[in-house]
Amino acid sequence: MKGLKGKVGIVAGGGRGIGAATARRLAEEGAHVVVGDLEGDWARAVADEIRSRGGTASGFDLDGTSAESQAAIVAHAVETFGGLDFYHSNLAGGTGGDNDILDCPPEVLDKSFAINTRSHFLASQAALPRIIERGGGAMIYTSSGAASAGAPWQVAYPMTKNAIHALARHVAARFGKQGVRANVICPGLVLTEAVKQHLTDEYVERGLKAVPHVRLGQPEDIAAAVTFLASDDGAWVNGQVWHVNGGAQMRD
């Protein structure tokens, strides 16, 4: 893709799954990538793999819910590679105990808010000044198809994922004239390590039957979309929510 060679980016939540696939793809396109993850050893392992293939990457311990940690990873990117051109905010979680509205403790909502909303807010506060210094760049947020699916078995996760959409539109509207693009990816059912670990074969089979496609998603499918949005090929996309789901939800 155009314009990624030599660019500097952060992939938060890059230790496995969608984030790891995205870090690899960005490096293949010539970007210098900082891989951040709460599991720092995972992040460093992905960075090591990228370097073994001839790419440029660094692994970093990141607690996305901490303003200090978000500031630290941005400072690391600037000090190591000279600046910051894009940030892929890819943190998600906190679904344990997230049942229907009458059976979801407030502390579950608080945890979901911290991981799925606060982390993206803090990433934006840390990254945007440095991206603007470079004359513009991209903020790319991972949301979820759950944000618009209307499922009966979750309430906190979809609520807190929806907030990311408002954040991205604010960033796009506020800083678009300064060259900043802000967009959201909503993955469908993607067969990451976590999905394979926690979902039954029966659930995965039902998911395949429900999607108008020959297969379910792979992390590389989302990585391709994120990489496009980070590249110069995505220069005219701003303030959008993209559903990358094989057709599971068909939306304007």
TIMAR-512195 format. One record per residue (C-alpha): x, y, z; residue number from 0; residue in one letter. Coordinates in steps of 0.1 Angstrom, whole numbers, padded with zeros to 4 digits. Example, Ala and Ser with C-alpha at 12.3 -4.5 7.8 and 13.67 -1.06 7.14 Angstrom:
! residues 2
+-------+-------+-------+-----+------+
:     x :     y :     z :  nr : rest :
+-------+-------+-------+-----+------+
:  0123 : -0045 :  0078 :   0 :    A :
:  0137 : -0011 :  0071 :   1 :    S :
+-------+-------+-------+-----+------+
//
This chain:
! residues 252
+-------+-------+-------+-----+------+
:     x :     y :     z :  nr : rest :
+-------+-------+-------+-----+------+
:  0000 :  0000 :  0000 :   0 :    M :
:  0011 :  0036 : -0006 :   1 :    K :
:  0029 :  0058 :  0019 :   2 :    G :
:  0037 :  0034 :  0047 :   3 :    L :
:  0074 :  0029 :  0041 :   4 :    K :
:  0093 :  0046 :  0069 :   5 :    G :
:  0062 :  0057 :  0088 :   6 :    K :
:  0060 :  0051 :  0125 :   7 :    V :
:  0030 :  0035 :  0142 :   8 :    G :
:  0019 :  0020 :  0175 :   9 :    I :
: -0003 : -0011 :  0177 :  10 :    V :
: -0019 : -0013 :  0211 :  11 :    A :
: -0030 : -0048 :  0221 :  12 :    G :
: -0005 : -0062 :  0196 :  13 :    G :
:  0006 : -0092 :  0215 :  14 :    G :
: -0017 : -0117 :  0197 :  15 :    R :
: -0047 : -0120 :  0175 :  16 :    G :
: -0058 : -0090 :  0154 :  17 :    I :
: -0032 : -0067 :  0169 :  18 :    G :
: -0003 : -0091 :  0162 :  19 :    A :
: -0015 : -0097 :  0126 :  20 :    A :
: -0018 : -0059 :  0121 :  21 :    T :
:  0017 : -0053 :  0134 :  22 :    A :
:  0032 : -0079 :  0111 :  23 :    R :
:  0013 : -0065 :  0081 :  24 :    R :
:  0023 : -0029 :  0088 :  25 :    L :
:  0059 : -0040 :  0091 :  26 :    A :
:  0057 : -0059 :  0058 :  27 :    E :
:  0045 : -0026 :  0042 :  28 :    E :
:  0077 : -0009 :  0055 :  29 :    G :
:  0064 :  0008 :  0086 :  30 :    A :
:  0083 :  0010 :  0119 :  31 :    H :
:  0060 : -0005 :  0145 :  32 :    V :
:  0059 : -0003 :  0183 :  33 :    V :
:  0039 : -0033 :  0196 :  34 :    V :
:  0023 : -0026 :  0229 :  35 :    G :
:  0005 : -0051 :  0252 :  36 :    D :
: -0004 : -0056 :  0288 :  37 :    L :
:  0015 : -0089 :  0284 :  38 :    E :
:  0048 : -0073 :  0275 :  39 :    G :
:  0065 : -0106 :  0267 :  40 :    D :
:  0039 : -0112 :  0240 :  41 :    W :
:  0046 : -0078 :  0225 :  42 :    A :
:  0083 : -0084 :  0225 :  43 :    R :
:  0078 : -0118 :  0209 :  44 :    A :
:  0059 : -0103 :  0180 :  45 :    V :
:  0085 : -0075 :  0176 :  46 :    A :
:  0112 : -0102 :  0176 :  47 :    D :
:  0094 : -0121 :  0149 :  48 :    E :
:  0090 : -0090 :  0128 :  49 :    I :
:  0127 : -0082 :  0131 :  50 :    R :
:  0136 : -0118 :  0122 :  51 :    S :
:  0118 : -0113 :  0089 :  52 :    R :
:  0137 : -0081 :  0081 :  53 :    G :
:  0112 : -0056 :  0095 :  54 :    G :
:  0115 : -0029 :  0121 :  55 :    T :
:  0097 : -0032 :  0154 :  56 :    A :
:  0099 : -0028 :  0192 :  57 :    S :
:  0079 : -0044 :  0219 :  58 :    G :
:  0066 : -0024 :  0249 :  59 :    F :
:  0046 : -0030 :  0281 :  60 :    D :
:  0014 : -0011 :  0278 :  61 :    L :
: -0015 : -0008 :  0303 :  62 :    D :
: -0040 :  0010 :  0280 :  63 :    G :
: -0062 :  0021 :  0309 :  64 :    T :
: -0033 :  0042 :  0323 :  65 :    S :
: -0026 :  0077 :  0311 :  66 :    A :
:  0010 :  0074 :  0322 :  67 :    E :
:  0015 :  0041 :  0303 :  68 :    S :
: -0001 :  0056 :  0271 :  69 :    Q :
:  0022 :  0086 :  0273 :  70 :    A :
:  0052 :  0063 :  0278 :  71 :    A :
:  0045 :  0042 :  0247 :  72 :    I :
:  0041 :  0073 :  0226 :  73 :    V :
:  0074 :  0087 :  0240 :  74 :    A :
:  0091 :  0054 :  0232 :  75 :    H :
:  0079 :  0055 :  0196 :  76 :    A :
:  0092 :  0091 :  0192 :  77 :    V :
:  0125 :  0084 :  0209 :  78 :    E :
:  0131 :  0051 :  0190 :  79 :    T :
:  0119 :  0059 :  0155 :  80 :    F :
:  0117 :  0097 :  0154 :  81 :    G :
:  0080 :  0105 :  0155 :  82 :    G :
:  0045 :  0091 :  0153 :  83 :    L :
:  0023 :  0088 :  0122 :  84 :    D :
: -0005 :  0065 :  0132 :  85 :    F :
: -0019 :  0047 :  0163 :  86 :    Y :
: -0040 :  0016 :  0161 :  87 :    H :
: -0059 :  0014 :  0194 :  88 :    S :
: -0069 : -0022 :  0195 :  89 :    N :
: -0077 : -0030 :  0232 :  90 :    L :
: -0108 : -0049 :  0242 :  91 :    A :
: -0121 : -0072 :  0269 :  92 :    G :
: -0139 : -0072 :  0302 :  93 :    G :
: -0168 : -0094 :  0291 :  94 :    T :
: -0169 : -0117 :  0322 :  95 :    G :
: -0202 : -0113 :  0340 :  96 :    G :
: -0216 : -0091 :  0312 :  97 :    D :
: -0251 : -0105 :  0310 :  98 :    N :
: -0284 : -0087 :  0304 :  99 :    D :
: -0292 : -0054 :  0320 : 100 :    I :
: -0309 : -0069 :  0350 : 101 :    L :
: -0280 : -0093 :  0356 : 102 :    D :
: -0249 : -0071 :  0350 : 103 :    C :
: -0231 : -0058 :  0382 : 104 :    P :
: -0220 : -0022 :  0380 : 105 :    P :
: -0184 : -0032 :  0386 : 106 :    E :
: -0186 : -0052 :  0353 : 107 :    V :
: -0197 : -0021 :  0335 : 108 :    L :
: -0168 : -0001 :  0351 : 109 :    D :
: -0143 : -0027 :  0340 : 110 :    K :
: -0157 : -0027 :  0305 : 111 :    S :
: -0156 :  0010 :  0304 : 112 :    F :
: -0120 :  0011 :  0315 : 113 :    A :
: -0108 : -0013 :  0288 : 114 :    I :
: -0132 : -0006 :  0259 : 115 :    N :
: -0136 :  0032 :  0262 : 116 :    T :
: -0111 :  0048 :  0286 : 117 :    R :
: -0081 :  0031 :  0269 : 118 :    S :
: -0091 :  0046 :  0235 : 119 :    H :
: -0097 :  0080 :  0250 : 120 :    F :
: -0063 :  0080 :  0267 : 121 :    L :
: -0046 :  0067 :  0235 : 122 :    A :
: -0060 :  0096 :  0216 : 123 :    S :
: -0048 :  0121 :  0242 : 124 :    Q :
: -0013 :  0107 :  0241 : 125 :    A :
: -0009 :  0102 :  0204 : 126 :    A :
: -0027 :  0131 :  0188 : 127 :    L :
: -0002 :  0159 :  0196 : 128 :    P :
:  0026 :  0138 :  0181 : 129 :    R :
:  0006 :  0129 :  0150 : 130 :    I :
: -0003 :  0166 :  0145 : 131 :    I :
:  0034 :  0175 :  0149 : 132 :    E :
:  0041 :  0153 :  0118 : 133 :    R :
:  0016 :  0171 :  0098 : 134 :    G :
: -0012 :  0146 :  0103 : 135 :    G :
: -0017 :  0109 :  0103 : 136 :    G :
: -0042 :  0083 :  0114 : 137 :    A :
: -0060 :  0071 :  0146 : 138 :    M :
: -0076 :  0037 :  0140 : 139 :    I :
: -0098 :  0022 :  0166 : 140 :    Y :
: -0110 : -0014 :  0170 : 141 :    T :
: -0147 : -0016 :  0180 : 142 :    S :
: -0169 : -0046 :  0175 : 143 :    S :
: -0199 : -0058 :  0155 : 144 :    G :
: -0214 : -0062 :  0190 : 145 :    A :
: -0218 : -0025 :  0191 : 146 :    A :
: -0247 : -0026 :  0166 : 147 :    S :
: -0258 : -0063 :  0168 : 148 :    A :
: -0284 : -0059 :  0195 : 149 :    G :
: -0276 : -0092 :  0211 : 150 :    A :
: -0297 : -0101 :  0242 : 151 :    P :
: -0267 : -0116 :  0262 : 152 :    W :
: -0245 : -0086 :  0267 : 153 :    Q :
: -0250 : -0050 :  0277 : 154 :    V :
: -0218 : -0034 :  0289 : 155 :    A :
: -0195 : -0045 :  0261 : 156 :    Y :
: -0217 : -0031 :  0233 : 157 :    P :
: -0223 :  0001 :  0252 : 158 :    M :
: -0187 :  0008 :  0258 : 159 :    T :
: -0177 : -0002 :  0222 : 160 :    K :
: -0203 :  0022 :  0208 : 161 :    N :
: -0185 :  0051 :  0227 : 162 :    A :
: -0155 :  0045 :  0204 : 163 :    I :
: -0175 :  0055 :  0174 : 164 :    H :
: -0184 :  0089 :  0190 : 165 :    A :
: -0147 :  0094 :  0199 : 166 :    L :
: -0135 :  0087 :  0164 : 167 :    A :
: -0160 :  0111 :  0149 : 168 :    R :
: -0150 :  0138 :  0173 : 169 :    H :
: -0113 :  0134 :  0165 : 170 :    V :
: -0121 :  0134 :  0128 : 171 :    A :
: -0142 :  0165 :  0130 : 172 :    A :
: -0119 :  0184 :  0154 : 173 :    R :
: -0085 :  0176 :  0138 : 174 :    F :
: -0093 :  0167 :  0102 : 175 :    G :
: -0081 :  0202 :  0091 : 176 :    K :
: -0048 :  0194 :  0107 : 177 :    Q :
: -0044 :  0163 :  0086 : 178 :    G :
: -0057 :  0137 :  0111 : 179 :    V :
: -0079 :  0109 :  0100 : 180 :    R :
: -0099 :  0089 :  0126 : 181 :    A :
: -0117 :  0057 :  0117 : 182 :    N :
: -0132 :  0026 :  0134 : 183 :    V :
: -0131 : -0011 :  0124 : 184 :    I :
: -0158 : -0033 :  0137 : 185 :    C :
: -0147 : -0069 :  0132 : 186 :    P :
: -0172 : -0098 :  0130 : 187 :    G :
: -0164 : -0133 :  0142 : 188 :    L :
: -0127 : -0135 :  0138 : 189 :    V :
: -0109 : -0167 :  0147 : 190 :    L :
: -0082 : -0153 :  0170 : 191 :    T :
: -0064 : -0173 :  0197 : 192 :    E :
: -0088 : -0159 :  0223 : 193 :    A :
: -0119 : -0169 :  0202 : 194 :    V :
: -0106 : -0204 :  0197 : 195 :    K :
: -0099 : -0207 :  0234 : 196 :    Q :
: -0132 : -0195 :  0247 : 197 :    H :
: -0158 : -0204 :  0221 : 198 :    L :
: -0171 : -0239 :  0215 : 199 :    T :
: -0169 : -0256 :  0182 : 200 :    D :
: -0207 : -0255 :  0181 : 201 :    E :
: -0207 : -0217 :  0185 : 202 :    Y :
: -0182 : -0213 :  0157 : 203 :    V :
: -0202 : -0236 :  0135 : 204 :    E :
: -0233 : -0216 :  0141 : 205 :    R :
: -0214 : -0185 :  0133 : 206 :    G :
: -0203 : -0198 :  0099 : 207 :    L :
: -0239 : -0208 :  0091 : 208 :    K :
: -0250 : -0173 :  0099 : 209 :    A :
: -0225 : -0155 :  0077 : 210 :    V :
: -0230 : -0152 :  0039 : 211 :    P :
: -0195 : -0162 :  0032 : 212 :    H :
: -0175 : -0194 :  0027 : 213 :    V :
: -0154 : -0189 :  0059 : 214 :    R :
: -0152 : -0169 :  0091 : 215 :    L :
: -0127 : -0141 :  0096 : 216 :    G :
: -0090 : -0144 :  0102 : 217 :    Q :
: -0069 : -0118 :  0120 : 218 :    P :
: -0052 : -0110 :  0087 : 219 :    E :
: -0086 : -0098 :  0073 : 220 :    D :
: -0088 : -0070 :  0099 : 221 :    I :
: -0051 : -0063 :  0096 : 222 :    A :
: -0056 : -0056 :  0059 : 223 :    A :
: -0083 : -0030 :  0066 : 224 :    A :
: -0063 : -0013 :  0094 : 225 :    V :
: -0033 : -0011 :  0071 : 226 :    T :
: -0053 :  0005 :  0043 : 227 :    F :
: -0066 :  0031 :  0067 : 228 :    L :
: -0031 :  0038 :  0080 : 229 :    A :
: -0017 :  0042 :  0045 : 230 :    S :
: -0019 :  0070 :  0019 : 231 :    D :
: -0044 :  0048 :  0000 : 232 :    D :
: -0069 :  0056 :  0029 : 233 :    G :
: -0063 :  0093 :  0028 : 234 :    A :
: -0099 :  0102 :  0019 : 235 :    W :
: -0115 :  0080 :  0046 : 236 :    V :
: -0123 :  0100 :  0077 : 237 :    N :
: -0148 :  0096 :  0106 : 238 :    G :
: -0161 :  0063 :  0093 : 239 :    Q :
: -0171 :  0030 :  0110 : 240 :    V :
: -0162 :  0000 :  0088 : 241 :    W :
: -0178 : -0033 :  0094 : 242 :    H :
: -0154 : -0061 :  0083 : 243 :    V :
: -0174 : -0092 :  0090 : 244 :    N :
: -0179 : -0112 :  0058 : 245 :    G :
: -0214 : -0099 :  0055 : 246 :    G :
: -0227 : -0109 :  0089 : 247 :    A :
: -0241 : -0074 :  0093 : 248 :    Q :
: -0249 : -0054 :  0061 : 249 :    M :
: -0249 : -0017 :  0070 : 250 :    R :
: -0247 :  0017 :  0052 : 251 :    D :
+-------+-------+-------+-----+------+
//
